[in-house]
Structures are given as structure tokens and as C-alpha cells.
């Protein structure tokens, strides 16, 4: 699914929990790939439940908790 999303090199990408259900080897593989693929020319929105899975290219983080929206960075 990830490859289908990026095959045409889109300038804007939304990834919704891309690591869900992956074992540690596949997690590391996809994390490294996405970390290298993302650049400053691309807008990326990542939806994630686990803070430690946020990609390094994400430079603004917002949190929705108890129906409140907070910008963390």
C-alpha cells in the first residue's frame, strides 16, 4: 500500500498508522524507507497512536485527547 501511494512521487502524502501490525523487522525496514523518502519538498501528515513511531521528517505534532486539540511542536 505504501508503494502504491508514493509511486507517482506525490507532493502531499497522508500515512495513517503505517506501522500497525508489523513485526520489528518490517517496522524497521518501513521506518528507514519512509525516513529516507520524505524530504522538505513533500508535505506529510502522519496519523499515529504511538509517539515513538512518528517519523523524523515530521516537524509539527498535534494531539487530540478528550476531544481537545493541542499543538505540541
Predicted model as a PDB file, atoms N, CA, C, CB and O in Angstrom, pLDDT in the B-factor column:
MODEL        1                                                                  
ATOM      1  N   UNK A   1       0.826  -1.195   0.000  1.00 79.00           N  
ATOM      2  CA  UNK A   1       0.000   0.000   0.000  1.00 79.00           C  
ATOM      3  C   UNK A   1       0.870   1.258   0.000  1.00 79.00           C  
ATOM      4  CB  UNK A   1      -0.940  -0.001   1.212  1.00 79.00           C  
ATOM      5  O   UNK A   1       0.553   2.238  -0.674  1.00 79.00           O  
ATOM      6  N   UNK A   2       1.954   1.225   0.750  1.00 78.00           N  
ATOM      7  CA  UNK A   2       2.828   2.398   0.805  1.00 78.00           C  
ATOM      8  C   UNK A   2       3.423   2.672  -0.569  1.00 78.00           C  
ATOM      9  CB  UNK A   2       3.952   2.197   1.846  1.00 78.00           C  
ATOM     10  O   UNK A   2       3.452   3.819  -1.017  1.00 78.00           O  
ATOM     11  N   UNK A   3       3.892   1.635  -1.235  1.00 81.00           N  
ATOM     12  CA  UNK A   3       4.469   1.824  -2.567  1.00 81.00           C  
ATOM     13  C   UNK A   3       3.444   2.348  -3.557  1.00 81.00           C  
ATOM     14  CB  UNK A   3       5.054   0.519  -3.077  1.00 81.00           C  
ATOM     15  O   UNK A   3       3.773   3.187  -4.395  1.00 81.00           O  
ATOM     16  N   UNK A   4       2.229   1.878  -3.480  1.00 85.00           N  
ATOM     17  CA  UNK A   4       1.175   2.404  -4.352  1.00 85.00           C  
ATOM     18  C   UNK A   4       0.959   3.884  -4.114  1.00 85.00           C  
ATOM     19  CB  UNK A   4      -0.132   1.646  -4.134  1.00 85.00           C  
ATOM     20  O   UNK A   4       0.706   4.633  -5.057  1.00 85.00           O  
ATOM     21  N   UNK A   5       1.055   4.317  -2.865  1.00 82.00           N  
ATOM     22  CA  UNK A   5       0.819   5.719  -2.521  1.00 82.00           C  
ATOM     23  C   UNK A   5       1.934   6.631  -3.026  1.00 82.00           C  
ATOM     24  CB  UNK A   5       0.677   5.868  -1.016  1.00 82.00           C  
ATOM     25  O   UNK A   5       1.683   7.795  -3.337  1.00 82.00           O  
ATOM     26  N   UNK A   6       3.153   6.122  -3.112  1.00 83.00           N  
ATOM     27  CA  UNK A   6       4.271   7.005  -3.457  1.00 83.00           C  
ATOM     28  C   UNK A   6       4.813   6.796  -4.868  1.00 83.00           C  
ATOM     29  CB  UNK A   6       5.381   6.808  -2.475  1.00 83.00           C  
ATOM     30  O   UNK A   6       5.755   7.484  -5.262  1.00 83.00           O  
ATOM     31  N   UNK A   7       4.250   5.873  -5.637  1.00 85.00           N  
ATOM     32  CA  UNK A   7       4.789   5.533  -6.946  1.00 85.00           C  
ATOM     33  C   UNK A   7       4.840   6.741  -7.889  1.00 85.00           C  
ATOM     34  CB  UNK A   7       3.960   4.429  -7.569  1.00 85.00           C  
ATOM     35  O   UNK A   7       5.754   6.839  -8.707  1.00 85.00           O  
ATOM     36  N   UNK A   8       3.886   7.647  -7.787  1.00 87.00           N  
ATOM     37  CA  UNK A   8       3.860   8.819  -8.662  1.00 87.00           C  
ATOM     38  C   UNK A   8       4.514  10.049  -8.036  1.00 87.00           C  
ATOM     39  CB  UNK A   8       2.436   9.145  -9.031  1.00 87.00           C  
ATOM     40  O   UNK A   8       4.351  11.168  -8.522  1.00 87.00           O  
ATOM     41  N   UNK A   9       5.257   9.827  -6.952  1.00 84.00           N  
ATOM     42  CA  UNK A   9       6.004  10.896  -6.279  1.00 84.00           C  
ATOM     43  C   UNK A   9       5.116  12.096  -5.920  1.00 84.00           C  
ATOM     44  CB  UNK A   9       7.155  11.360  -7.166  1.00 84.00           C  
ATOM     45  O   UNK A   9       5.373  13.210  -6.377  1.00 84.00           O  
ATOM     46  N   UNK A  10       4.083  11.879  -5.113  1.00 88.00           N  
ATOM     47  CA  UNK A  10       3.160  12.972  -4.791  1.00 88.00           C  
ATOM     48  C   UNK A  10       3.810  14.016  -3.888  1.00 88.00           C  
ATOM     49  CB  UNK A  10       1.906  12.421  -4.122  1.00 88.00           C  
ATOM     50  O   UNK A  10       4.646  13.675  -3.052  1.00 88.00           O  
ATOM     51  N   UNK A  11       3.434  15.281  -4.047  1.00 88.00           N  
ATOM     52  CA  UNK A  11       3.978  16.332  -3.181  1.00 88.00           C  
ATOM     53  C   UNK A  11       3.328  16.348  -1.798  1.00 88.00           C  
ATOM     54  CB  UNK A  11       3.800  17.686  -3.841  1.00 88.00           C  
ATOM     55  O   UNK A  11       3.835  16.992  -0.880  1.00 88.00           O  
ATOM     56  N   UNK A  12       2.217  15.648  -1.653  1.00 88.00           N  
ATOM     57  CA  UNK A  12       1.450  15.619  -0.414  1.00 88.00           C  
ATOM     58  C   UNK A  12       1.112  14.166  -0.113  1.00 88.00           C  
ATOM     59  CB  UNK A  12       0.153  16.499  -0.517  1.00 88.00           C  
ATOM     60  O   UNK A  12       0.630  13.448  -0.988  1.00 88.00           O  
ATOM     61  N   UNK A  13       1.362  13.724   1.127  1.00 87.00           N  
ATOM     62  CA  UNK A  13       1.141  12.327   1.481  1.00 87.00           C  
ATOM     63  C   UNK A  13       0.542  12.233   2.881  1.00 87.00           C  
ATOM     64  CB  UNK A  13       2.460  11.528   1.401  1.00 87.00           C  
ATOM     65  O   UNK A  13       1.012  12.883   3.815  1.00 87.00           O  
ATOM     66  N   UNK A  14      -0.489  11.425   3.011  1.00 90.00           N  
ATOM     67  CA  UNK A  14      -1.088  11.134   4.316  1.00 90.00           C  
ATOM     68  C   UNK A  14      -0.837   9.659   4.606  1.00 90.00           C  
ATOM     69  CB  UNK A  14      -2.637  11.475   4.344  1.00 90.00           C  
ATOM     70  O   UNK A  14      -1.224   8.792   3.823  1.00 90.00           O  
ATOM     71  N   UNK A  15      -0.195   9.382   5.721  1.00 89.00           N  
ATOM     72  CA  UNK A  15       0.032   7.994   6.139  1.00 89.00           C  
ATOM     73  C   UNK A  15      -0.695   7.781   7.465  1.00 89.00           C  
ATOM     74  CB  UNK A  15       1.574   7.673   6.276  1.00 89.00           C  
ATOM     75  O   UNK A  15      -0.439   8.466   8.455  1.00 89.00           O  
ATOM     76  N   UNK A  16      -1.597   6.823   7.453  1.00 92.00           N  
ATOM     77  CA  UNK A  16      -2.431   6.541   8.621  1.00 92.00           C  
ATOM     78  C   UNK A  16      -1.924   5.264   9.283  1.00 92.00           C  
ATOM     79  CB  UNK A  16      -3.939   6.404   8.223  1.00 92.00           C  
ATOM     80  O   UNK A  16      -2.160   4.160   8.791  1.00 92.00           O  
ATOM     81  N   UNK A  17      -1.238   5.426  10.385  1.00 93.00           N  
ATOM     82  CA  UNK A  17      -0.654   4.319  11.140  1.00 93.00           C  
ATOM     83  C   UNK A  17       0.059   3.325  10.219  1.00 93.00           C  
ATOM     84  CB  UNK A  17      -1.738   3.600  11.944  1.00 93.00           C  
ATOM     85  O   UNK A  17      -0.346   2.166  10.126  1.00 93.00           O  
ATOM     86  N   UNK A  18       1.111   3.772   9.545  1.00 91.00           N  
ATOM     87  CA  UNK A  18       1.782   2.911   8.568  1.00 91.00           C  
ATOM     88  C   UNK A  18       2.472   1.687   9.172  1.00 91.00           C  
ATOM     89  CB  UNK A  18       2.790   3.713   7.820  1.00 91.00           C  
ATOM     90  O   UNK A  18       2.781   0.741   8.447  1.00 91.00           O  
ATOM     91  N   UNK A  19       2.716   1.686  10.463  1.00 93.00           N  
ATOM     92  CA  UNK A  19       3.470   0.591  11.089  1.00 93.00           C  
ATOM     93  C   UNK A  19       2.591  -0.404  11.831  1.00 93.00           C  
ATOM     94  CB  UNK A  19       4.484   1.154  12.040  1.00 93.00           C  
ATOM     95  O   UNK A  19       3.096  -1.367  12.407  1.00 93.00           O  
ATOM     96  N   UNK A  20       1.293  -0.184  11.824  1.00 93.00           N  
ATOM     97  CA  UNK A  20       0.378  -1.046  12.572  1.00 93.00           C  
ATOM     98  C   UNK A  20       0.448  -2.480  12.056  1.00 93.00           C  
ATOM     99  CB  UNK A  20      -1.064  -0.516  12.476  1.00 93.00           C  
ATOM    100  O   UNK A  20       0.337  -2.730  10.856  1.00 93.00           O  
ATOM    101  N   UNK A  21       0.632  -3.407  12.979  1.00 93.00           N  
ATOM    102  CA  UNK A  21       0.624  -4.822  12.649  1.00 93.00           C  
ATOM    103  C   UNK A  21       1.935  -5.367  12.111  1.00 93.00           C  
ATOM    104  CB  UNK A  21      -0.429  -5.078  11.667  1.00 93.00           C  
ATOM    105  O   UNK A  21       2.003  -6.540  11.743  1.00 93.00           O  
ATOM    106  N   UNK A  22       2.975  -4.552  12.057  1.00 94.00           N  
ATOM    107  CA  UNK A  22       4.257  -5.024  11.529  1.00 94.00           C  
ATOM    108  C   UNK A  22       5.123  -5.605  12.640  1.00 94.00           C  
ATOM    109  CB  UNK A  22       5.000  -3.882  10.825  1.00 94.00           C  
ATOM    110  O   UNK A  22       5.117  -5.104  13.765  1.00 94.00           O  
ATOM    111  N   UNK A  23       5.863  -6.657  12.326  1.00 96.00           N  
ATOM    112  CA  UNK A  23       6.837  -7.159  13.289  1.00 96.00           C  
ATOM    113  C   UNK A  23       8.033  -6.196  13.296  1.00 96.00           C  
ATOM    114  CB  UNK A  23       7.287  -8.632  12.937  1.00 96.00           C  
ATOM    115  O   UNK A  23       8.100  -5.285  12.471  1.00 96.00           O  
ATOM    116  N   UNK A  24       8.954  -6.395  14.207  1.00 95.00           N  
ATOM    117  CA  UNK A  24      10.055  -5.433  14.378  1.00 95.00           C  
ATOM    118  C   UNK A  24      10.926  -5.314  13.133  1.00 95.00           C  
ATOM    119  CB  UNK A  24      10.920  -5.835  15.561  1.00 95.00           C  
ATOM    120  O   UNK A  24      11.390  -4.218  12.819  1.00 95.00           O  
ATOM    121  N   UNK A  25      11.160  -6.406  12.418  1.00 97.00           N  
ATOM    122  CA  UNK A  25      11.984  -6.324  11.204  1.00 97.00           C  
ATOM    123  C   UNK A  25      11.309  -5.492  10.127  1.00 97.00           C  
ATOM    124  CB  UNK A  25      12.278  -7.722  10.665  1.00 97.00           C  
ATOM    125  O   UNK A  25      11.945  -4.631   9.519  1.00 97.00           O  
ATOM    126  N   UNK A  26      10.037  -5.736   9.886  1.00 95.00           N  
ATOM    127  CA  UNK A  26       9.309  -4.970   8.869  1.00 95.00           C  
ATOM    128  C   UNK A  26       9.097  -3.521   9.311  1.00 95.00           C  
ATOM    129  CB  UNK A  26       7.954  -5.633   8.573  1.00 95.00           C  
ATOM    130  O   UNK A  26       9.126  -2.606   8.488  1.00 95.00           O  
ATOM    131  N   UNK A  27       8.884  -3.318  10.612  1.00 94.00           N  
ATOM    132  CA  UNK A  27       8.782  -1.954  11.133  1.00 94.00           C  
ATOM    133  C   UNK A  27      10.057  -1.180  10.808  1.00 94.00           C  
ATOM    134  CB  UNK A  27       8.529  -1.966  12.663  1.00 94.00           C  
ATOM    135  O   UNK A  27       9.995  -0.078  10.263  1.00 94.00           O  
ATOM    136  N   UNK A  28      11.208  -1.754  11.139  1.00 95.00           N  
ATOM    137  CA  UNK A  28      12.483  -1.075  10.894  1.00 95.00           C  
ATOM    138  C   UNK A  28      12.704  -0.798   9.418  1.00 95.00           C  
ATOM    139  CB  UNK A  28      13.631  -1.904  11.435  1.00 95.00           C  
ATOM    140  O   UNK A  28      13.170   0.280   9.048  1.00 95.00           O  
ATOM    141  N   UNK A  29      12.377  -1.757   8.582  1.00 94.00           N  
ATOM    142  CA  UNK A  29      12.526  -1.592   7.135  1.00 94.00           C  
ATOM    143  C   UNK A  29      11.670  -0.431   6.615  1.00 94.00           C  
ATOM    144  CB  UNK A  29      12.145  -2.892   6.412  1.00 94.00           C  
ATOM    145  O   UNK A  29      12.165   0.436   5.895  1.00 94.00           O  
ATOM    146  N   UNK A  30      10.395  -0.422   6.981  1.00 91.00           N  
ATOM    147  CA  UNK A  30       9.495   0.634   6.516  1.00 91.00           C  
ATOM    148  C   UNK A  30       9.852   1.984   7.129  1.00 91.00           C  
ATOM    149  CB  UNK A  30       8.049   0.279   6.849  1.00 91.00           C  
ATOM    150  O   UNK A  30       9.780   3.008   6.449  1.00 91.00           O  
ATOM    151  N   UNK A  31      10.232   1.997   8.396  1.00 92.00           N  
ATOM    152  CA  UNK A  31      10.604   3.250   9.064  1.00 92.00           C  
ATOM    153  C   UNK A  31      11.808   3.883   8.364  1.00 92.00           C  
ATOM    154  CB  UNK A  31      10.921   2.998  10.564  1.00 92.00           C  
ATOM    155  O   UNK A  31      11.811   5.083   8.090  1.00 92.00           O  
ATOM    156  N   UNK A  32      12.822   3.079   8.078  1.00 91.00           N  
ATOM    157  CA  UNK A  32      14.011   3.586   7.383  1.00 91.00           C  
ATOM    158  C   UNK A  32      13.657   4.070   5.978  1.00 91.00           C  
ATOM    159  CB  UNK A  32      15.096   2.495   7.307  1.00 91.00           C  
ATOM    160  O   UNK A  32      14.119   5.127   5.549  1.00 91.00           O  
ATOM    161  N   UNK A  33      12.846   3.304   5.269  1.00 88.00           N  
ATOM    162  CA  UNK A  33      12.456   3.686   3.920  1.00 88.00           C  
ATOM    163  C   UNK A  33      11.708   5.013   3.922  1.00 88.00           C  
ATOM    164  CB  UNK A  33      11.593   2.596   3.288  1.00 88.00           C  
ATOM    165  O   UNK A  33      12.053   5.923   3.167  1.00 88.00           O  
ATOM    166  N   UNK A  34      10.688   5.126   4.765  1.00 87.00           N  
ATOM    167  CA  UNK A  34       9.914   6.364   4.814  1.00 87.00           C  
ATOM    168  C   UNK A  34      10.754   7.537   5.290  1.00 87.00           C  
ATOM    169  CB  UNK A  34       8.710   6.194   5.720  1.00 87.00           C  
ATOM    170  O   UNK A  34      10.583   8.654   4.802  1.00 87.00           O  
ATOM    171  N   UNK A  35      11.649   7.307   6.224  1.00 86.00           N  
ATOM    172  CA  UNK A  35      12.523   8.377   6.715  1.00 86.00           C  
ATOM    173  C   UNK A  35      13.404   8.926   5.605  1.00 86.00           C  
ATOM    174  CB  UNK A  35      13.392   7.871   7.865  1.00 86.00           C  
ATOM    175  O   UNK A  35      13.666  10.128   5.556  1.00 86.00           O  
ATOM    176  N   UNK A  36      13.859   8.061   4.719  1.00 85.00           N  
ATOM    177  CA  UNK A  36      14.700   8.488   3.603  1.00 85.00           C  
ATOM    178  C   UNK A  36      13.884   9.082   2.459  1.00 85.00           C  
ATOM    179  CB  UNK A  36      15.517   7.319   3.093  1.00 85.00           C  
ATOM    180  O   UNK A  36      14.350   9.984   1.763  1.00 85.00           O  
ATOM    181  N   UNK A  37      12.672   8.577   2.266  1.00 82.00           N  
ATOM    182  CA  UNK A  37      11.829   9.018   1.166  1.00 82.00           C  
ATOM    183  C   UNK A  37      11.311  10.436   1.383  1.00 82.00           C  
ATOM    184  CB  UNK A  37      10.667   8.063   0.987  1.00 82.00           C  
ATOM    185  O   UNK A  37      11.225  11.221   0.439  1.00 82.00           O  
ATOM    186  N   UNK A  38      10.971  10.754   2.604  1.00 81.00           N  
ATOM    187  CA  UNK A  38      10.407  12.064   2.903  1.00 81.00           C  
ATOM    188  C   UNK A  38      11.492  13.130   2.813  1.00 81.00           C  
ATOM    189  CB  UNK A  38       9.755  12.073   4.301  1.00 81.00           C  
ATOM    190  O   UNK A  38      12.633  12.916   3.222  1.00 81.00           O  
ATOM    191  N   UNK A  39      11.115  14.272   2.273  1.00 75.00           N  
ATOM    192  CA  UNK A  39      12.067  15.375   2.167  1.00 75.00           C  
ATOM    193  C   UNK A  39      11.346  16.699   2.387  1.00 75.00           C  
ATOM    194  CB  UNK A  39      12.774  15.364   0.788  1.00 75.00           C  
ATOM    195  O   UNK A  39      10.142  16.723   2.642  1.00 75.00           O  
ATOM    196  N   UNK A  40      12.076  17.780   2.290  1.00 74.00           N  
ATOM    197  CA  UNK A  40      11.500  19.095   2.560  1.00 74.00           C  
ATOM    198  C   UNK A  40      10.545  19.551   1.468  1.00 74.00           C  
ATOM    199  CB  UNK A  40      12.598  20.111   2.726  1.00 74.00           C  
ATOM    200  O   UNK A  40       9.793  20.506   1.667  1.00 74.00           O  
ATOM    201  N   UNK A  41      10.563  18.891   0.328  1.00 80.00           N  
ATOM    202  CA  UNK A  41       9.682  19.251  -0.782  1.00 80.00           C  
ATOM    203  C   UNK A  41       8.313  18.574  -0.676  1.00 80.00           C  
ATOM    204  CB  UNK A  41      10.337  18.881  -2.105  1.00 80.00           C  
ATOM    205  O   UNK A  41       7.435  18.811  -1.506  1.00 80.00           O  
ATOM    206  N   UNK A  42       8.137  17.749   0.324  1.00 83.00           N  
ATOM    207  CA  UNK A  42       6.917  16.957   0.446  1.00 83.00           C  
ATOM    208  C   UNK A  42       6.214  17.288   1.764  1.00 83.00           C  
ATOM    209  CB  UNK A  42       7.236  15.440   0.364  1.00 83.00           C  
ATOM    210  O   UNK A  42       6.848  17.384   2.815  1.00 83.00           O  
ATOM    211  N   UNK A  43       4.903  17.459   1.688  1.00 87.00           N  
ATOM    212  CA  UNK A  43       4.101  17.641   2.886  1.00 87.00           C  
ATOM    213  C   UNK A  43       3.589  16.277   3.324  1.00 87.00           C  
ATOM    214  CB  UNK A  43       2.922  18.636   2.638  1.00 87.00           C  
ATOM    215  O   UNK A  43       2.988  15.546   2.536  1.00 87.00           O  
ATOM    216  N   UNK A  44       3.831  15.941   4.585  1.00 87.00           N  
ATOM    217  CA  UNK A  44       3.436  14.631   5.099  1.00 87.00           C  
ATOM    218  C   UNK A  44       2.580  14.822   6.344  1.00 87.00           C  
ATOM    219  CB  UNK A  44       4.682  13.753   5.415  1.00 87.00           C  
ATOM    220  O   UNK A  44       2.947  15.556   7.262  1.00 87.00           O  
ATOM    221  N   UNK A  45       1.450  14.158   6.356  1.00 90.00           N  
ATOM    222  CA  UNK A  45       0.617  14.083   7.552  1.00 90.00           C  
ATOM    223  C   UNK A  45       0.630  12.627   7.987  1.00 90.00           C  
ATOM    224  CB  UNK A  45      -0.858  14.606   7.289  1.00 90.00           C  
ATOM    225  O   UNK A  45       0.261  11.731   7.228  1.00 90.00           O  
ATOM    226  N   UNK A  46       1.061  12.410   9.219  1.00 92.00           N  
ATOM    227  CA  UNK A  46       1.107  11.052   9.756  1.00 92.00           C  
ATOM    228  C   UNK A  46       0.132  10.960  10.919  1.00 92.00           C  
ATOM    229  CB  UNK A  46       2.550  10.668  10.206  1.00 92.00           C  
ATOM    230  O   UNK A  46       0.190  11.755  11.857  1.00 92.00           O  
ATOM    231  N   UNK A  47      -0.750   9.997  10.847  1.00 93.00           N  
ATOM    232  CA  UNK A  47      -1.683   9.734  11.932  1.00 93.00           C  
ATOM    233  C   UNK A  47      -1.116   8.548  12.701  1.00 93.00           C  
ATOM    234  CB  UNK A  47      -3.152   9.450  11.400  1.00 93.00           C  
ATOM    235  O   UNK A  47      -0.851   7.489  12.133  1.00 93.00           O  
ATOM    236  N   UNK A  48      -0.938   8.744  13.992  1.00 93.00           N  
ATOM    237  CA  UNK A  48      -0.245   7.723  14.779  1.00 93.00           C  
ATOM    238  C   UNK A  48      -0.757   7.729  16.209  1.00 93.00           C  
ATOM    239  CB  UNK A  48       1.279   7.953  14.755  1.00 93.00           C  
ATOM    240  O   UNK A  48      -1.055   8.788  16.762  1.00 93.00           O  
ATOM    241  N   UNK A  49      -0.859   6.556  16.805  1.00 91.00           N  
ATOM    242  CA  UNK A  49      -1.226   6.444  18.215  1.00 91.00           C  
ATOM    243  C   UNK A  49      -0.002   6.352  19.120  1.00 91.00           C  
ATOM    244  CB  UNK A  49      -2.114   5.231  18.426  1.00 91.00           C  
ATOM    245  O   UNK A  49      -0.080   6.655  20.311  1.00 91.00           O  
ATOM    246  N   UNK A  50       1.108   5.940  18.563  1.00 90.00           N  
ATOM    247  CA  UNK A  50       2.323   5.763  19.372  1.00 90.00           C  
ATOM    248  C   UNK A  50       3.336   6.851  19.022  1.00 90.00           C  
ATOM    249  CB  UNK A  50       2.943   4.349  19.146  1.00 90.00           C  
ATOM    250  O   UNK A  50       3.778   6.965  17.879  1.00 90.00           O  
ATOM    251  N   UNK A  51       3.688   7.637  20.016  1.00 88.00           N  
ATOM    252  CA  UNK A  51       4.598   8.766  19.797  1.00 88.00           C  
ATOM    253  C   UNK A  51       5.961   8.317  19.280  1.00 88.00           C  
ATOM    254  CB  UNK A  51       4.776   9.550  21.087  1.00 88.00           C  
ATOM    255  O   UNK A  51       6.581   9.027  18.489  1.00 88.00           O  
ATOM    256  N   UNK A  52       6.433   7.158  19.712  1.00 89.00           N  
ATOM    257  CA  UNK A  52       7.756   6.684  19.301  1.00 89.00           C  
ATOM    258  C   UNK A  52       7.794   6.228  17.838  1.00 89.00           C  
ATOM    259  CB  UNK A  52       8.193   5.542  20.200  1.00 89.00           C  
ATOM    260  O   UNK A  52       8.870   5.917  17.325  1.00 89.00           O  
ATOM    261  N   UNK A  53       6.648   6.183  17.159  1.00 92.00           N  
ATOM    262  CA  UNK A  53       6.611   5.782  15.762  1.00 92.00           C  
ATOM    263  C   UNK A  53       6.497   6.973  14.806  1.00 92.00           C  
ATOM    264  CB  UNK A  53       5.459   4.840  15.538  1.00 92.00           C  
ATOM    265  O   UNK A  53       6.363   6.782  13.597  1.00 92.00           O  
ATOM    266  N   UNK A  54       6.549   8.180  15.330  1.00 92.00           N  
ATOM    267  CA  UNK A  54       6.469   9.361  14.476  1.00 92.00           C  
ATOM    268  C   UNK A  54       7.771   9.488  13.688  1.00 92.00           C  
ATOM    269  CB  UNK A  54       6.201  10.648  15.320  1.00 92.00           C  
ATOM    270  O   UNK A  54       8.864   9.412  14.248  1.00 92.00           O  
ATOM    271  N   UNK A  55       7.632   9.680  12.392  1.00 89.00           N  
ATOM    272  CA  UNK A  55       8.795   9.780  11.509  1.00 89.00           C  
ATOM    273  C   UNK A  55       9.624  11.024  11.815  1.00 89.00           C  
ATOM    274  CB  UNK A  55       8.349   9.797  10.047  1.00 89.00           C  
ATOM    275  O   UNK A  55       9.071  12.041  12.235  1.00 89.00           O  
ATOM    276  N   UNK A  56      10.933  10.963  11.612  1.00 87.00           N  
ATOM    277  CA  UNK A  56      11.795  12.116  11.918  1.00 87.00           C  
ATOM    278  C   UNK A  56      11.522  13.324  11.027  1.00 87.00           C  
ATOM    279  CB  UNK A  56      13.246  11.719  11.782  1.00 87.00           C  
ATOM    280  O   UNK A  56      11.885  14.443  11.389  1.00 87.00           O  
ATOM    281  N   UNK A  57      10.892  13.125   9.874  1.00 84.00           N  
ATOM    282  CA  UNK A  57      10.606  14.255   8.989  1.00 84.00           C  
ATOM    283  C   UNK A  57       9.420  15.084   9.483  1.00 84.00           C  
ATOM    284  CB  UNK A  57      10.332  13.754   7.577  1.00 84.00           C  
ATOM    285  O   UNK A  57       9.188  16.183   8.980  1.00 84.00           O  
ATOM    286  N   UNK A  58       8.678  14.580  10.446  1.00 88.00           N  
ATOM    287  CA  UNK A  58       7.516  15.302  10.979  1.00 88.00           C  
ATOM    288  C   UNK A  58       8.022  16.373  11.930  1.00 88.00           C  
ATOM    289  CB  UNK A  58       6.515  14.331  11.706  1.00 88.00           C  
ATOM    290  O   UNK A  58       8.649  16.071  12.945  1.00 88.00           O  
ATOM    291  N   UNK A  59       7.741  17.643  11.589  1.00 87.00           N  
ATOM    292  CA  UNK A  59       8.263  18.714  12.436  1.00 87.00           C  
ATOM    293  C   UNK A  59       7.174  19.497  13.175  1.00 87.00           C  
ATOM    294  CB  UNK A  59       9.073  19.662  11.599  1.00 87.00           C  
ATOM    295  O   UNK A  59       7.481  20.455  13.885  1.00 87.00           O  
ATOM    296  N   UNK A  60       5.924  19.107  13.019  1.00 90.00           N  
ATOM    297  CA  UNK A  60       4.834  19.685  13.807  1.00 90.00           C  
ATOM    298  C   UNK A  60       3.967  18.533  14.290  1.00 90.00           C  
ATOM    299  CB  UNK A  60       3.993  20.728  12.970  1.00 90.00           C  
ATOM    300  O   UNK A  60       3.557  17.680  13.503  1.00 90.00           O  
ATOM    301  N   UNK A  61       3.690  18.514  15.588  1.00 91.00           N  
ATOM    302  CA  UNK A  61       2.903  17.429  16.160  1.00 91.00           C  
ATOM    303  C   UNK A  61       1.700  18.034  16.869  1.00 91.00           C  
ATOM    304  CB  UNK A  61       3.756  16.563  17.140  1.00 91.00           C  
ATOM    305  O   UNK A  61       1.825  18.971  17.657  1.00 91.00           O  
ATOM    306  N   UNK A  62       0.531  17.474  16.569  1.00 91.00           N  
ATOM    307  CA  UNK A  62      -0.703  17.874  17.241  1.00 91.00           C  
ATOM    308  C   UNK A  62      -1.305  16.641  17.886  1.00 91.00           C  
ATOM    309  CB  UNK A  62      -1.710  18.539  16.247  1.00 91.00           C  
ATOM    310  O   UNK A  62      -1.125  15.520  17.410  1.00 91.00           O  
ATOM    311  N   UNK A  63      -2.013  16.862  18.960  1.00 89.00           N  
ATOM    312  CA  UNK A  63      -2.587  15.752  19.713  1.00 89.00           C  
ATOM    313  C   UNK A  63      -4.069  16.018  19.940  1.00 89.00           C  
ATOM    314  CB  UNK A  63      -1.849  15.552  21.067  1.00 89.00           C  
ATOM    315  O   UNK A  63      -4.469  17.127  20.295  1.00 89.00           O  
ATOM    316  N   UNK A  64      -4.868  14.991  19.729  1.00 89.00           N  
ATOM    317  CA  UNK A  64      -6.288  15.063  20.062  1.00 89.00           C  
ATOM    318  C   UNK A  64      -6.516  14.116  21.226  1.00 89.00           C  
ATOM    319  CB  UNK A  64      -7.203  14.695  18.828  1.00 89.00           C  
ATOM    320  O   UNK A  64      -6.308  12.907  21.117  1.00 89.00           O  
ATOM    321  N   UNK A  65      -6.943  14.684  22.334  1.00 88.00           N  
ATOM    322  CA  UNK A  65      -7.178  13.879  23.532  1.00 88.00           C  
ATOM    323  C   UNK A  65      -8.371  14.452  24.270  1.00 88.00           C  
ATOM    324  CB  UNK A  65      -5.921  13.843  24.452  1.00 88.00           C  
ATOM    325  O   UNK A  65      -8.445  15.659  24.501  1.00 88.00           O  
ATOM    326  N   UNK A  66      -9.309  13.586  24.642  1.00 90.00           N  
ATOM    327  CA  UNK A  66     -10.524  14.008  25.339  1.00 90.00           C  
ATOM    328  C   UNK A  66     -11.224  15.141  24.591  1.00 90.00           C  
ATOM    329  CB  UNK A  66     -10.191  14.448  26.768  1.00 90.00           C  
ATOM    330  O   UNK A  66     -11.655  16.121  25.197  1.00 90.00           O  
ATOM    331  N   UNK A  67     -11.331  14.999  23.284  1.00 87.00           N  
ATOM    332  CA  UNK A  67     -11.990  15.944  22.392  1.00 87.00           C  
ATOM    333  C   UNK A  67     -11.338  17.327  22.394  1.00 87.00           C  
ATOM    334  CB  UNK A  67     -13.436  16.072  22.775  1.00 87.00           C  
ATOM    335  O   UNK A  67     -11.982  18.324  22.066  1.00 87.00           O  
ATOM    336  N   UNK A  68     -10.057  17.380  22.765  1.00 90.00           N  
ATOM    337  CA  UNK A  68      -9.302  18.647  22.736  1.00 90.00           C  
ATOM    338  C   UNK A  68      -8.128  18.503  21.775  1.00 90.00           C  
ATOM    339  CB  UNK A  68      -8.795  19.040  24.169  1.00 90.00           C  
ATOM    340  O   UNK A  68      -7.473  17.462  21.717  1.00 90.00           O  
ATOM    341  N   UNK A  69      -7.884  19.545  21.040  1.00 88.00           N  
ATOM    342  CA  UNK A  69      -6.815  19.586  20.055  1.00 88.00           C  
ATOM    343  C   UNK A  69      -5.675  20.430  20.609  1.00 88.00           C  
ATOM    344  CB  UNK A  69      -7.322  20.153  18.697  1.00 88.00           C  
ATOM    345  O   UNK A  69      -5.869  21.607  20.911  1.00 88.00           O  
ATOM    346  N   UNK A  70      -4.495  19.848  20.747  1.00 88.00           N  
ATOM    347  CA  UNK A  70      -3.323  20.555  21.271  1.00 88.00           C  
ATOM    348  C   UNK A  70      -2.178  20.450  20.286  1.00 88.00           C  
ATOM    349  CB  UNK A  70      -2.903  19.990  22.645  1.00 88.00           C  
ATOM    350  O   UNK A  70      -1.891  19.366  19.777  1.00 88.00           O  
ATOM    351  N   UNK A  71      -1.525  21.560  20.014  1.00 88.00           N  
ATOM    352  CA  UNK A  71      -0.327  21.549  19.181  1.00 88.00           C  
ATOM    353  C   UNK A  71       0.851  21.411  20.119  1.00 88.00           C  
ATOM    354  CB  UNK A  71      -0.211  22.844  18.288  1.00 88.00           C  
ATOM    355  O   UNK A  71       1.052  22.243  21.004  1.00 88.00           O  
ATOM    356  N   UNK A  72       1.647  20.339  19.923  1.00 84.00           N  
ATOM    357  CA  UNK A  72       2.769  20.066  20.822  1.00 84.00           C  
ATOM    358  C   UNK A  72       4.060  20.686  20.322  1.00 84.00           C  
ATOM    359  CB  UNK A  72       2.954  18.571  20.993  1.00 84.00           C  
ATOM    360  O   UNK A  72       4.854  21.177  21.124  1.00 84.00           O  
ATOM    361  N   UNK A  73       4.288  20.678  19.015  1.00 77.00           N  
ATOM    362  CA  UNK A  73       5.506  21.283  18.450  1.00 77.00           C  
ATOM    363  C   UNK A  73       5.183  22.000  17.169  1.00 77.00           C  
ATOM    364  CB  UNK A  73       6.588  20.223  18.199  1.00 77.00           C  
ATOM    365  O   UNK A  73       6.073  22.573  16.541  1.00 77.00           O  
TER     366      UNK A  73                                                      
ENDMDL                                                                          
END                                                                             
